[in-house]
Amino acid sequence: MAKELRIGVLGCGFMGKAHSNAWSQVSHFFDREHKPVLKAVYGRKEDMDKLEPFARRWGYESIETDWRKVIERDDVDLIDVCVPNIMHHDCVIAAAEAGKIVVCEKPLAMNVQEAEEMVAAVEKAGVPNMVSFNYRRVPAISLAKQIIDEGRIGRPFHYRATYNQDYTISTKVPQGGLALWRLDAKVAGSGVTGDLLAHSIDTAEWLNGPIQKVTAYTETFVKERVHAETGKVEKVNIDDACMFLAVFANGSLGTFESTRYARGRKNYNTLEVNGENGAVFFDLEDPHVLQYFRYADPDIGKKIEDHLTGWQRIHVTNAEHPYMKNWWVPGCTIGYEHTFINSFADFLASLEGGPKFQPDMRQALRTQRVCDAVLQSAKEGRWVEIPA
């Protein structure tokens, strides 16, 4: 008989929906000892008109308007933190001190100091924990990891990442509030660096190893916006766009770009790794495809026949591909929501004696260090080293 894992989710917004769906679905597709049960969801009193229908839609047994009460409940085993970034620190530490399993959305914290305190809390309490960098669980990106680990691209020379959107171009878009807190630096900590590039950084270090140093530039194109909660025009303090160069520990060079002002790009998250014997390319707007360039045989190092070289599109839907044996028949694709289900399946496996889940909070602290170094470099106009 499956063992109930009683879930308390903090937050009823976009990420609360993604996580609620994943907890609801994971047992339908993955054979795990634990069966998640949605016990309680937190939302602010002023958002009650959204909280109550949210709880009904996803089948939560109860609601709370004080996040501390969710953590204090004896009938909750796991706290899933899906609230704005400014709340991550206090929620995670309180959950750890209460002995709860902790799941946290990215970025881990507002800054490195907060992240260090959160890591110290979960490690002192000895509680299992994970950070939801869900793009590691896109099957095509996981396949890229497999190809790299198998030595098929050889020595890496270049890593390129972009993460571009266009939803804040209009000057009429406000900052703050339930929907647009990511534009309010007091709540989000940073703009595209923490929101988008954190994903790119986590994926890059997973695929290509640690980043040693960065040099960056940021821009805020719209300097003032009406605040959704105060109605006043206020200065915008987040970065609308960020670009940085990176040097990896393995000697390869990296370029990273992110903006919310790329007209026509909705969630354009790409990566490319160029190596001595091959290359891989991925685009989240075409998520079921991994492009792979094979130049040399990894076993003997000999160049393949000239007439067989060229980019190949791998349709990542076969049972042999990462995660896909749990889903549909070959040729049938999965989507964005499935990356969270795959993540929770791996996390549940780690609770049941399987491989340690990554990224945990200590690994996410590493990403936070890179994000902070990027912002520091942009502010000071110089290369910044990343602590090991």
C-alpha positions in Angstrom: 0.0 0.0 0.0 1.3 3.5 -0.9 2.4 5.7 1.9 0.7 9.1 2.0 2.9 12.2 1.7 0.8 15.1 2.9 1.6 18.3 1.0 1.2 21.9 2.0 1.7 24.4 -0.8 2.5 28.0 -0.1 1.2 30.1 -3.0 -1.8 29.9 -5.3 -0.3 31.7 -8.4 1.3 30.4 -11.6 3.9 28.2 -9.8 1.3 27.0 -7.2 -0.7 25.7 -10.2 2.2 24.0 -11.8 3.2 22.3 -8.6 -0.3 21.3 -7.6 -0.8 19.7 -11.0 2.5 17.8 -10.6 1.7 16.5 -7.1 -1.7 15.4 -8.4 -0.3 13.6 -11.4 3.0 12.0 -10.4 1.5 8.8 -9.0 -0.5 8.3 -12.2 2.7 7.9 -14.2 5.5 6.9 -11.9 5.6 3.9 -9.6 6.6 5.3 -6.2 6.0 4.2 -2.6 4.7 7.7 -1.7 1.4 9.0 -2.8 1.1 12.8 -2.5 -2.1 14.1 -0.9 -2.9 17.8 -1.2 -3.7 18.8 2.4 -3.5 22.6 2.6 -2.8 25.6 0.4 -1.8 29.1 1.6 -2.8 32.4 0.0 -3.1 36.0 1.3 -6.4 37.2 2.7 -6.5 39.9 0.1 -6.3 37.1 -2.6 -9.2 35.1 -1.2 -11.2 35.5 -4.4 -8.4 33.4 -6.1 -7.5 31.2 -3.2 -10.8 29.6 -2.6 -11.5 28.5 -6.3 -7.8 27.5 -6.5 -8.2 25.1 -3.6 -11.5 23.6 -5.0 -10.1 23.2 -8.5 -7.0 21.2 -7.3 -8.7 19.3 -4.5 -7.0 20.8 -1.4 -8.6 19.7 1.8 -8.3 23.1 3.4 -6.9 26.6 3.0 -4.8 28.9 5.2 -4.2 32.6 5.1 -1.2 32.4 7.4 1.7 30.4 5.9 3.0 29.7 9.4 -0.1 27.7 10.2 0.5 25.4 7.2 4.0 24.7 8.5 2.8 24.1 12.1 0.2 21.5 11.1 0.8 17.9 12.2 -1.0 16.6 9.1 1.5 18.1 6.7 4.7 16.3 5.9 6.1 18.5 3.1 6.1 22.2 2.5 6.3 23.4 -1.1 7.3 27.0 -1.3 5.7 28.7 -4.4 5.4 32.3 -3.0 7.4 35.3 -4.2 11.1 35.3 -3.7 11.0 37.7 -0.7 9.3 35.0 1.3 11.5 32.0 0.5 14.0 32.6 3.3 11.6 32.7 6.2 9.3 30.0 4.8 12.2 27.5 4.2 13.8 28.1 7.5 10.6 27.8 9.4 9.7 24.6 7.6 13.2 23.1 8.2 13.0 23.9 11.9 9.6 22.2 12.0 11.2 19.1 10.6 9.3 19.2 7.3 10.5 18.1 3.9 11.1 21.2 1.9 10.6 22.0 -1.8 11.3 25.5 -3.0 10.8 27.3 -6.3 13.8 29.1 -7.9 15.6 31.3 -7.5 16.5 30.0 -4.0 16.6 33.4 -2.4 16.9 37.2 -2.8 20.7 37.0 -2.4 23.6 34.8 -1.3 23.4 35.7 2.4 19.7 34.5 2.5 20.6 31.4 0.6 23.4 30.5 2.9 21.1 30.8 5.9 18.5 28.5 4.2 21.1 25.9 3.4 22.4 26.0 6.9 18.8 25.5 8.2 17.9 22.5 6.1 21.3 20.8 6.7 21.1 21.4 10.5 17.6 19.9 10.5 18.6 17.1 8.2 15.5 17.4 6.1 15.3 16.3 2.5 15.0 19.3 0.2 14.9 20.3 -3.5 14.8 23.4 -5.6 12.6 23.4 -8.6 14.9 24.0 -11.5 12.5 22.0 -13.6 14.3 22.4 -17.0 16.8 19.7 -16.0 13.8 17.3 -16.3 13.0 18.3 -19.9 13.7 14.9 -21.6 15.7 16.6 -24.5 17.9 18.4 -22.0 18.4 15.3 -20.0 19.4 13.5 -23.2 21.9 16.3 -23.9 23.4 15.6 -20.5 23.6 11.9 -21.4 25.3 12.7 -24.7 27.9 15.0 -23.0 28.5 12.5 -20.2 29.1 9.7 -22.8 31.9 11.8 -24.2 30.2 12.3 -27.6 31.0 16.0 -27.9 34.5 15.7 -26.5 36.3 18.6 -25.1 33.9 21.6 -24.8 34.9 24.9 -26.2 31.7 27.1 -26.1 28.5 27.2 -24.2 25.8 29.6 -25.4 22.5 30.3 -23.6 19.6 32.7 -24.3 16.4 33.2 -22.4 14.2 35.8 -24.0 10.6 36.9 -23.5 8.6 40.0 -24.5 5.8 40.5 -22.0 7.0 43.7 -20.4 7.7 45.9 -23.4 4.6 48.1 -23.0 5.1 51.1 -20.7 1.6 50.4 -19.5 2.5 47.2 -17.8 2.5 47.9 -14.0 5.0 46.5 -11.5 4.1 44.6 -8.3 0.9 42.8 -7.2 0.0 39.2 -7.4 0.7 38.9 -11.2 3.7 41.2 -11.7 5.7 41.0 -8.5 8.7 39.8 -10.6 9.0 43.5 -11.8 9.3 44.8 -8.2 12.8 44.5 -6.9 11.7 44.7 -3.3 9.8 41.4 -3.8 11.8 39.7 -6.6 15.4 40.7 -5.7 16.4 41.0 -9.3 14.8 40.9 -12.8 15.7 38.6 -15.6 18.9 37.5 -13.8 17.1 35.7 -11.0 14.0 34.9 -12.8 15.3 33.6 -16.2 19.1 33.4 -16.2 19.0 31.4 -12.9 17.5 28.6 -15.0 20.2 29.0 -17.7 23.0 29.1 -15.1 21.7 25.9 -13.3 21.4 24.1 -16.6 24.8 25.3 -17.8 26.7 24.1 -14.7 24.8 20.8 -14.8 25.9 20.2 -18.4 29.3 21.9 -18.5 30.6 22.2 -15.0 31.2 25.2 -12.7 31.5 28.8 -13.9 34.7 30.4 -12.6 34.2 34.1 -13.5 31.8 36.4 -15.2 31.6 39.9 -16.6 28.1 41.4 -17.2 26.0 44.3 -18.3 22.3 45.0 -17.4 19.8 47.5 -18.6 16.4 48.8 -17.4 14.6 50.1 -20.5 11.5 51.5 -18.8 12.7 53.4 -15.8 9.4 54.0 -14.1 6.1 52.1 -13.8 2.8 52.4 -11.9 2.9 50.1 -8.9 -0.1 47.8 -9.0 -0.7 48.0 -5.2 0.0 51.7 -4.5 -1.2 53.2 -7.8 1.8 55.5 -7.7 4.5 55.8 -10.4 7.7 54.3 -8.9 11.2 53.7 -10.1 11.9 50.3 -11.6 14.9 48.7 -10.0 15.0 45.3 -11.6 17.1 44.4 -14.7 14.9 44.2 -17.8 17.9 42.7 -19.8 21.2 41.1 -18.9 24.1 39.7 -20.9 27.2 38.2 -19.5 30.4 36.4 -20.5 31.6 33.4 -18.5 34.7 31.3 -18.2 34.1 27.7 -17.1 36.4 25.6 -14.9 36.9 23.3 -17.9 38.4 26.1 -19.9 35.3 26.6 -22.2 33.8 30.1 -22.8 30.2 31.0 -22.2 27.8 33.6 -23.5 24.5 34.3 -21.7 21.7 36.7 -22.7 18.3 37.3 -21.3 15.6 40.0 -21.8 11.9 40.6 -21.5 12.1 42.9 -24.5 12.7 40.4 -27.4 9.6 41.1 -29.4 8.1 37.9 -30.7 9.9 35.6 -28.1 7.5 34.2 -25.5 9.7 31.6 -23.7 12.8 31.4 -25.9 15.1 29.3 -23.8 18.0 27.9 -25.8 21.4 26.3 -25.1 24.2 25.1 -27.4 27.4 23.3 -26.5 30.2 23.1 -29.1 32.9 20.5 -28.5 35.8 19.0 -30.3 33.9 15.9 -31.5 30.3 17.2 -31.6 27.7 19.7 -30.5 24.1 19.8 -29.0 21.4 22.5 -29.4 18.1 22.8 -27.6 15.2 25.3 -27.9 12.4 25.2 -25.3 9.9 26.5 -27.9 10.6 23.2 -29.7 10.9 21.1 -26.5 10.6 17.6 -27.9 13.6 18.0 -30.2 17.3 17.8 -29.4 19.7 18.8 -32.2 23.0 16.8 -32.2 26.0 17.2 -34.5 28.3 14.2 -34.6 31.8 14.8 -35.9 33.9 12.0 -34.5 33.3 8.6 -33.0 33.8 8.9 -29.2 35.2 5.4 -28.8 38.1 5.8 -31.3 38.2 9.5 -31.9 38.1 9.0 -35.6 36.1 11.5 -37.8 32.9 9.9 -39.2 32.4 9.8 -43.0 32.1 13.2 -44.6 28.7 12.4 -46.2 27.2 11.5 -42.8 28.2 14.7 -41.0 25.5 17.3 -40.2 23.0 18.3 -37.6 20.4 15.6 -36.8 17.1 16.3 -35.1 16.4 13.7 -32.4 12.6 13.4 -31.7 12.9 12.8 -27.9 9.8 10.6 -27.4 11.2 7.0 -27.5 11.1 4.8 -24.4 14.9 4.8 -24.5 14.9 8.6 -23.9 15.0 10.1 -20.4 11.6 9.8 -18.6 9.7 8.9 -21.8 9.0 5.3 -20.9 6.6 6.7 -18.2 4.6 8.7 -20.7 3.1 7.9 -24.1 4.0 5.9 -27.2 6.9 7.0 -29.4 6.0 10.2 -31.4 3.6 11.5 -28.8 5.2 14.6 -27.0 4.9 15.9 -23.5 5.0 19.5 -22.4 6.0 22.1 -19.8 3.8 20.7 -17.0 5.5 17.3 -17.3 8.9 18.7 -16.3 7.5 19.4 -12.8 6.0 15.8 -12.7 9.4 14.4 -13.7 11.1 16.4 -11.0 8.8 15.3 -8.3 9.1 11.7 -9.4 12.9 11.9 -9.0 12.5 13.6 -5.6 10.1 10.9 -4.4 12.6 8.3 -5.6 15.3 10.0 -3.6 13.1 9.8 -0.5 12.8 6.0 -1.1 16.5 5.2 -1.3 17.1 6.3 -4.9 19.8 8.7 -6.1 20.2 11.9 -4.2 18.1 14.6 -5.8 19.8 17.5 -7.5 19.6 20.4 -7.4 19.1 20.5 -3.6 19.5 23.8 -1.8 23.3 23.5 -1.5 23.5 23.2 -5.3 21.0 26.0 -5.8 23.2 28.2 -3.5 25.9 27.7 -6.2 23.5 29.2 -8.8 22.7 32.0 -6.4 26.4 32.8 -6.1 26.7 33.1 -9.9 23.6 35.3 -10.1 24.9 37.6 -7.4 28.3 37.8 -9.2 26.6 38.7 -12.4 24.7 41.6 -10.8 27.9 42.7 -9.0 29.8 42.7 -12.2 27.2 44.7 -14.0 27.2 47.3 -11.2 31.0 47.5 -10.9 31.9 47.0 -14.6 34.6 44.3 -14.0 35.2 40.6 -14.0 34.0 38.9 -10.8 35.3 35.5 -9.6 32.8 32.9 -8.4 33.8 31.2 -5.1 34.3 27.5 -5.4 
